[in-house]
Amino acid sequence: MCALVGGYRAAERDRVVAGYRRDRFEPQRELRLTLPDGSPIPPERRVVGRGADLHVFVGTAWYRIALDELL
């Protein structure tokens, strides 16, 4: 499983497409990253993928989501 984060436009900065990589990427689900309370992630954030997790840093807050939770 893998995920692609972002897009070509500023409005797609919180976009995530999760899927499987076989002979090619096979998208399974598209969603938007949000904070735990459902509010949008501010533009001043950093998203890092490590292993099977996405890490989102907003100021001093650190959020983690497992890729298998996206499907």
C-alpha positions as a printed Julia matrix, in Angstrom:
71×3 Matrix{Float64}:
   0.0    0.0     0.0
   1.1    3.56   -0.63
  -0.33   7.08   -0.69
   0.19  10.13   -2.84
  -0.19  13.45   -0.99
  -0.93  16.82   -2.56
  -1.63  17.92   -6.1
  -0.86  20.57   -8.66
  -3.03  23.33   -7.16
  -3.0   24.92   -3.71
  -6.54  23.61   -3.17
  -5.16  20.06   -3.4
  -2.47  20.41   -0.73
  -4.46  18.22    1.71
  -5.49  15.62   -0.91
  -4.47  12.0    -0.35
  -4.9    9.17   -2.84
  -4.33   5.78   -1.21
  -3.86   2.62   -3.19
  -1.66  -0.29   -4.11
   1.49  -0.37   -6.17
   1.6   -3.42   -8.37
   2.66  -3.11  -12.01
   1.34   0.46  -11.7
  -0.34   2.55   -9.02
  -3.93   1.39   -8.45
  -5.86   4.09   -6.55
  -8.44   2.78   -4.09
  -9.6    5.88   -2.23
  -9.24   9.64   -2.39
  -9.71  11.74    0.73
  -8.68  14.99    2.41
  -6.42  15.18    5.44
  -8.01  17.01    8.36
  -7.13  17.6    11.97
  -8.7   15.21   14.51
 -11.55  17.67   15.15
 -12.39  17.73   11.41
 -10.99  21.2    10.75
  -8.73  21.75    7.71
  -4.99  21.38    8.06
  -3.39  24.83    7.96
  -1.03  25.68    5.08
   1.89  25.87    7.54
   2.21  22.13    7.95
   4.61  19.39    6.94
   3.58  15.91    5.79
   6.15  13.11    5.9
   5.73   9.45    4.97
   7.81   6.91    6.88
   7.19   3.22    6.42
   3.49   2.49    6.78
   2.64   5.86    8.42
   1.95   9.45    7.41
   3.17  12.03    9.91
   1.67  15.54    9.88
   3.41  18.34   11.77
   1.46  21.53   12.51
   3.41  23.94   14.67
   4.45  21.86   17.7
   1.66  19.29   17.21
   2.47  15.9    15.67
  -0.22  13.68   14.15
   0.2   10.17   12.76
  -2.06   8.01   10.63
  -1.33   4.48    9.49
  -1.72   3.98    5.74
  -3.96   0.95    6.25
  -6.43   3.23    8.09
  -6.91   5.21    4.87
  -8.64   2.31    3.08
